[in-house]
Each structure stands twice: as structure tokens, then as C-alpha cells.
Amino acid sequence: MPAAHRPGLRVDSGLTIPESELSWRFSRSSGPGGQGVNTADSRAELVWDVAGSAVLSPLQRERLLERLSSRLVDGMLTIAASEHRAQLRNREAARVRLAEIVADALLPPAPSRRPTRPSRGAKQRRLEAKKRRTDVKRLRRPPHDA
């Protein structure tokens, strides 16, 4: 589907980033492409203003700003793609990567682990294993004759 007809970038069932909030920059790419590398602007950079986005709920915005803080510059998330020779394929790779990163950052935090104590049987097995190991090592020592 051409980019002009897309309603936006679907991140998950609850979030679609409208195309109007995404901006593109293109530049020359390094990597494969032969002589074409020197002339074609095949590297694609996708920029999304996380801090100023209208589609995010306050909770989503807070979670994204916190979890993506190392990737954001002035509240803007930039994704660069230059692994393909064609600009169109790099554009698609950048869109997919942005959706994955945002979806990953929006996941709810995992429940914290409740600490448990080892059972009596587990303690017993541990001590027996230590005794067996001690015996093995004792048998390996040279005889101790006085």
C-alpha cells in the first residue's frame, strides 16, 4: 500500500501513529549499492515527536519517555535505516523498527518476583551434594601417613 494511502503506522491494537506525526529525512547511504551509493539518497530517517504526540495517553507518553530516554533527543525518536539499496525498502524497514521499538516500550512492566525460601528437602539435598563432593576431593589427596 503506498504511503499516501496509509492511515498511519499501526503499533499495536491500541495505538496507531498518524502519518502527519511522522517526518522523513533522506541522505546518502554507506554500504551496498556500487556507484549508486554516491548519487542516491537511499538512507531513510524516520522522526517521531514522542513528547508532542496527540495520540498518546498520559500513561503511554510517560512510559515511552522513561523507557526510551536514552534514544530520545528533545522528545524526538529517530530511526535510521540504510541496510537496503532502495530507499523504499529502507523506509519500510524504518517504519517496522519504529513500531517494534514503541510496542516494546509500551508493554506493562513484568510483575516483581516474590522471594521464596528453599524447602527443607532442597537444603538437605544441597548439604548431601556438598558432602559427596568433599569425599571425592578427600579421596584425591595423597595419603597422609605420619
N, C-alpha and C positions, 0 to 999 in steps of 0.2 A: 504494500500500500504506500503510495507516495506520501512524503512528509506533509504536504499541503492539506491532505485529506484526513490526517490523523487528528483525533480529538485531543490527544495528549499522550504522555508517557505513563503507562499503567505500571505502578509499582507493586501493589497488591490489591486485594478486593476492596479495601477501604480507601485507597489513595491513588489518584491519577493526577500527575503534574501537567497542567495545561501547557500547550506548545508556546503560548505567549510568555511564559515564565522562563523558558529555556532560550539561551542565546549561544550562537556558534561563532568560533574563530577558526580560521584555516591558515596553515603555514606549510612550508616545505618540510618534508619528512626525511629522516635518515632511514637507512635500511634498504630493503629490496626495491627495485624499480629501474635499475640501469640508468640510461640517460634521462629518463622521465623524472627521476628524483629531482633533477636540477631545475625542472620547469613547472611541475605540477604541484599545486597546494593540496597534497593528499592527507596531511596530518590534520585531524579534527579535534578541536577542544570544545567540550560542552560545558557551559557555565549555568549554574542554577543558584539563585539567591535564596538560601535556606531561611535566613533571618527575616526576609521581607516577603516570603511566600504567603499567598492568600488562602491556599488550600489546606494548610496545616492547622490542626487544632493546637491549643497552647501546650498540651501534653506532648504531642508529636514534635513540635518545634523545640521544646526544652530537651527532649530525649535526643533529637538529632544534633542540636548544638553541643550537647555534652559529649555524646559518643563520637562525633566526627570532628571534635575541636582541633585535633592535630592536622586535619585535612582542609579546614576552612580558612579562608583569608577574607577578613572583613565580612563574615557571614556568607561568603560565596563558596560553593563547592565546584571545583573544576576537575573534569575528567578528560584526559588526553588519550587519543588512540592513534597509533601510527603503525600498527603491525601489518596492515594490508596495503596493497599498491593502489587500490581505488579509494577515492575519497568517500564514495557512497558506503563502502564496506566499513571504513573507519568510523563514519557517522553512526552506523548501526551498532558497531562494537561499543562505542561510547555510550549510546542510549542503553544498551543492555547492561553495561557496567554500572552506570548511574542507578538504574533500577535495582540491581543486586545490592549495591552498597547501601542505598536508602532503606530497602526492605530489611536488610540485615540489622541496620542500626535501630529500626523501629520495633524489633522483636522485644517482647517483655523480658525483664531480667529473670534469670533462672532462679527457682526457689533456693534459699540458702540451706545448706546441709545441716541436719540436726545431729549433733555429736552423739555417738553411742559408745558404750563401754564394751570391751571384749568379754565374751562369756567365760564362765569357769572352765568349760571344756577347751576353749581356744587357748586360755592361759596354760592349762595343763599340757596340751599338745606342744605349745611353744617351748615349755621347760623341758619336756621329754626330748624334743628335737635338739635342744642345746646340750643335754646330757649325752646323747648319741654322738654328737659332733665332738664333744670333749673327749669321749672314749676313743674315737677314731684318731684324734690328734695325739692322745697319750700313747696309743699303740705305735705310732710312727716315730716316737722319740727313741734315741739309742738307750739300751739298757742302763739302768743306774745302779751299778754294783759298787759297793764301798770297799 
